Amino acid sequence: MITLEGIVEEIIFSNEENGYVVCDIKCAKDIVTVVGYMPFISVGETIKVTGNWTTHPDYGEQLKAEYYEKVFPKESEAIEKYLASGVIKGIGPATARKIVEKFGEKTFDIILSKPELLSEIKGISPDKAFKIGEAFAEQRELKSIVMFFQEHGISPAFSAKVYRVFGDKTIDEIKANPYRLADEVFGIGFKTADKIAMKLGIDPMSKFRLRSGIKYALSQAASNGHTYL
């Protein structure tokens, strides 16, 4: 596998249901087409992608992503480009330039921890400053969710589905009861939820595990034609 890091230049195709994306990213001087499950990405963002090269019969060489990570830029110029992309609601190119001119490389720290300071900039009201802070915090949360599931062996394809069910409390809810994944998210079964639970240190005799395990056993029996156990 190889790893590339670049800025998303264009999203050619995006399936919002499962997060499957075809996009072009700019790596140094090259434009690379990347395909795979990469939910929540936007034009202007920097992403790090790990995968293998494939050759499409019509579109040529592409990098098929197995893992990906959002990377928040650190330099002022890159920060401005990120904000100007529209990924943060309430910030366009002109506002992005004003924010970075005032806060420079500390921009993200200000937006996240002291968003009220944004109202010092002409054109940004206290209410708008608060909403910008909320929108940026959501982007940070989405990054954390994708990384959390990848670390526990769940494809990014399911990250979007899980987020739609649990929202910004996704990680807390899953840590408290991983078996909710099997009960509430289509496509994730008991075995996957159980694997995550064991990694998280959930008690094997937990009532959550016993309840979900019984449902799984009954479901398997029904699939095999049994009418009772």
N, C-alpha and C positions, 0 to 999 in steps of 0.2 A: 504493500500500500504506500501511497505517497500523500503528503500533506501540502496544501496550497493555502495561501492567505491573500485575499484581495477584496476590492470594493465591488459591490453588486452594481453593475452598469445598466442591466436591463433584465426584467423578468419576462421571459418569452411565453411561459405557460405556468399557471398556478391552479391547483385544485384545493380550494379552501376546506373541503371535507376531510382530506387526509394529509394535507401539507405537501403533496408532491409538487415539485417545482422544476422547471427548466429555466436556467438563467445564465447570463454571461457575467463573469467577474473579471476585473482588471487586476492582473498580477504583474507588478513592475510595468513592462512595456507590452505584455501579451494579454490578449483577450481569450479567456478559457470558458468553454461551455460546460456547465455543471448540471447534472440531473440527479434527482433523488428526493427523499423526504426531508424537507427543510422548512417546517412551518414557521410562520411569524417573521420571515425575512422581508426586507423592503429595499428598494433602490436607494443607493447611497450608503448603505450599511457595509461594514467590514465583517467578513466571515472567514473562519478557518475551516477548511474542508479536508477530510481524510477519505480516500477511496482508491479506486482502480480505474485505469484508462479502458475505455471501450470504444468500438467503432460502429457508429450508426450507418446503415446502408445509404441513407439519404443525406444525413447531416454531418457525417464524418466523425472525427475524434471528439470524445466527450469524457469528462471525469464523472464516474458514477459514485456519488457520495454514500459512504457508509455511516459516517459520523460528521457532525458539523457543530460549530460553536460561533456565537456572535461575539465579536471583538469590538469593544468600545474604543474609539480612537483616543490618542493621548496628545497629539500635537494640535495647535490652534487651527491650522488650515484644515486638517482632517475633521476636527470637531465641527467647524463651521459647515463643511460639506455635508456632514451627517445630519446636522440640525436643519439645513436648508432642503434636505431631501423630502421633508414632509412626514417623516416617520414619527415625529413628536407633534401631536395636534396643537395648533395654535402658533406654530413657528414656521415662517416661510423664509425665503432667502434674505430679505431685508432685515427681518427681526433677528435671524441667525447671525448676521454680520454685526449687528449692534451688540448682541449678547457677548459674542466672542471678543469683540473689541474692548469691552469693559472687563470681562472676567478671565480671558485668555485660557490657559490650560487648567484653570480651576473651575471652568464652566460647569462640568458635570457635578462636581462636589456642591456647588452653589445650588444648582437645580434640584438636587436630591435632598440636601439637608437644610438649605436656607432659601427656598424658592421665593420668599417674600422680597428678597433683595432684587429680584428681577423687575419689580415695580419701580425701581429707581430709573429704569430705562424708559424714555419717552415712547408712548404707545402701548405700554404693558400696564394694565390696571392690576391692583392687588388680586382681584378675582381671577384674571387671566394668568397671573403668575402662579397662583395656587393650582390651577388646572394643568399648567405646563409641568409643574412638579409631579402631579398625579400621573400624567401621561408618561413621563420619563420613568417613574417608579414601576409602572406597569411593564415597560420594556425590560427593565432589570429583572422583574419577576418572571417574564416569559423566558428569558435566557436561563434563569435558575431552574425552571421547570424542565426545559429540554435537557439540560446537563444532568439533572437529578435522574431522569428516566434513562438516559443513555448509560449512566453509571450503573444502573440496576438492570441493564439488558433489555430495556423496552425501546423498540424502534421509534424514531421521531414521528413516524406515521401516526402513532397513537397519542402523541403529546397534544396535538390540536383537539382530538376527541376528548381527552381527559380534562383539558382546560375548559372546554365548553360545559362540562358537567360540574366541575368544582370551582372554577373561577380562580380568583387571586389567593384562595386558601388551599389550592391544590396540594402543595407539599405538606402542609400541616395535617390536612385531612388524610392523606395517604400514609403518613408516618403514624398517625393514630390508629388507623385500621386499613391496612393494604388490601384486605379482602373486599373492600367496596369496589375495587377495580373490576373484580370478577362479577360482582352483583349489578354494577351500574354502567359499565362501559362495554359496549358491544365489541367483540373481537378479542377481549382479554379474558382468559379462562382462569380457573382455580390454580392450575399448576404455575402459571406465571405470577399470579398474585402471591402464592405460597413461597415462591423463590424469593420475591422481594421481601416478604415478611421475615423470612429466616435471616436475610442479610441485615435487616433492620433490628434484629434481636427480639422479635415478637415471641412470646412464650408459646411453645408447641401445643400447650394445653389451653391456650386462649379460647375464650368463648367465641370470638370472632372466627377463629380457625375451625373450631368444631362445627359451628353453624354452616359455614361456607363449604366445609368438607362434606357434610351430610347432603347438602343441596347438590354438590358435584356428583357424589356417589349415586344419588337417586336419579339425576339427569342421565348419567351413563347407563344405568340399569334400564331406564325407559327407552333409551336409544337402541338398546340391545333387545327390545321386545318384552321386557319383564313388566308385569302389571303390579307387582308388590314384592317387598323384601321382608 
